[in-house]
Amino acid sequence: MSAGPAGPVDGAEGDDTEGDDGWEPLQYHLNVDGTRRVVSGARLEESLLTVLRERLGVTSVKDACEQGRCGACSVLLDDRLVTACTVLAADAVDARVLTVAGLGASGPAARIQAAFLAHGAVQCGFCTPGLVVAVTDLLGRRPAAGEQEIREALAGNICRCTGYGRILAAVRDVQAGRAPGGSGAPGGSGANRTNGVGGA
């Protein structure tokens, strides 16, 4: 899930001004939650996490380890689960970025969140956005995933509050259609799952 080496950014333009230390600010566009957003004054080495939070104000993507180990900043990048802190924002110029905020107030993500609440799987709440994105990704690919597969899929998302038992129970309820407002786990490809869920 790490970003590749930095190189020329297709679609990015250099700013007319120069940074204090001689770096050339970049301007480019990111497709975030269904909306084309302008990023101005960016550095080439800035992560997708930094740009989302500090330049675009998307604070549902949480900043924790910045090493790709905790899952708090999980997003879908072209329907692929990634940690935003390990991806260069400049490498996402032509990609579709979907955060928990873009998953919408209805559909699979809403059922997952409702199940989390029903099972008390939301305590401090800091890890919840990343977990919801990860579960949405998993059930979109593997609606009937078994317990071991669920555990493995969530191994990259750290939760210090719940011990994961309540999270697993919530996922099982979504799969069985017992989540409030739900009739079963989401199915189909990532593209089918995310495009109609309620992006901005």
N, C-alpha and C positions, 0 to 999 in steps of 0.2 A: 504493500500500500504506500510505498515511498515514492517521492517524485523523482523524475529523471534529472539528468544534469541540466543546468541552466544554459540556455542558448538564445538565439534570436526569437523574439516573440512575434508570431504572425498576428497581424491586426492591431499591434500596439504601436503607438507613436511616441516619440520623445517630446518632452515638454520643452518650451523655449528657455526656461530657466534652468539653472544648474544648482544642485544641492550644495550645502555649505562645505561638504568634503569632496566636491567635484563629481559626484554621481549625477547621472542624467535621469530626472523623474520620467516615469512612463505614464501614458494614458491609454487605457484599453477598456473593453466592455466585458462584463460577465453576465451570463444568463442565470439569475438567481431566483428560484421559486417562480419561474414563468415570466419574470420581468427582466428586460435588458437594462443593466445598471452600468453607469459610467464610473470608472475608477480613475482618479486623477492624482498625480504626484506620487505615484507608487514606486517602490524600489523593486528591482528585478528579483531580489532574494526574499521578498516577503511571502510568507505562507498564505495559503487560502484562508486559514483561520484568522490571521492578522488582518487581512483585507476585509473579510466578512464582518468582523467585529469592530475594528477601529476605523475603517474607511467607509463601510456601508451600513454600520449600525445594526447588524444582524446578531443580536446578543443571545438568541436561543441556542447558538452554537457555543458551547462552553469552553473556556480556556483553563486547562489544568496542567497536565504534565508537559505538553509541547514536545513529546517524544514518541507519540503514536502508541502509547502503552495503556492508556486509561479508557479510551473510547468516548470521552465526554464531548468531543468535537466531531462525532461521526456525522457524515452527510452522504448523500448519494451523488456520485459524479458520473453522468451518463449511465444511470441505473446501476452503478457499481459502488458498493459500500467502501468508503475510505475514511481515514482520519484526516481532517482538514489541516492539521498541524504538520503533516508529512507531505503535503502537496504544495508545490509552488503555485501561487495564484496565477502567475503568467502562463502556466501550463494548462490552465482551465479556461483560457480565452474562448475557445470554440465549443466548450462542453456545457452540459446542462447540470447546474448545481441545485440540488433539492435538499433543503433543511427540514427540521421537524416543523417549523412554522409553515412551510409550503406543502406539508402533507395534508393539511385541510382539517376542517371541523366536522367532516363526515367521511364515511368510508373506513377502510382498514385501520388507518392510524387512529381514528377516533375510537374505534372499538378496542384497540390495544390500550389506549390511554384510560378508557373507562374501566377496563379489566384491571389495570394497575391500581386505580383508585379503589375499586371494589375489594381488592385483596390487600390493601394497605401496603402495596409495593412502592408507594411514593412516600418517602419520609422527608429527608432534607431536600429532595427534588433536584439536586445538582446534576446527578447522573442520568436523570429520567429522559431528557431529550435525546441523548445518544442511544440509550436503550430502546426507545420507541423507534428510532430510525433503524437500528440493527434488527429488531424483531419484525418490522415491516419488510425489510429486505429478506430476511429468512423465510417468512411465511409466503412472500411473493414467489420465491423460488421453490420452496419445499413446504407446501401447506400441511402435509401430514408428517412433518419432522418428528422423530422420536425424542425422548428426553435427553439421551446422550448427545444427539445432534443439536438440540437446543442449547445444551450446556456448552458445547464446543463453539457454537455460533456466538455466544455471549461471553466467551472467555476473555475477549479483548475489551470488555466493558466492566470497569471496576465500580462496585457498589459497596460502600462501607457500612450501610445501615441495615439492609434487609437480610443478608445471608443468602440471597437468591431463591430461597424456597418460595416466597410469595411471588416473585417474578415468574418462576416456572409455572406456578399455579395459574397465574394470570394468562400466560401464553396458552396453557392447556384449555382454559375457558374460551379463549378466542378461537382456537382450533375446533372446539366442540360446539361453537355457536352459542355459548352461554354468556358471552360478554354483553352488557347492556347495549341495546340497539344493534346487535350483530346477529348474523345468520350463518356464521362459519368463517373460516380463515380465508384471507385473500388468496386468489389464485391467478395464474397467468404470469406473463413475463413482467420484468421490472417496468418496461415501457408502458404496458397496458395498465399496470397497477398505479403508477405515479402520475400519469398525465391527466387523469380525470379526478384526482382526489381533492383538488382545491388549491392549486398554486396561486400565487398572488396575481 
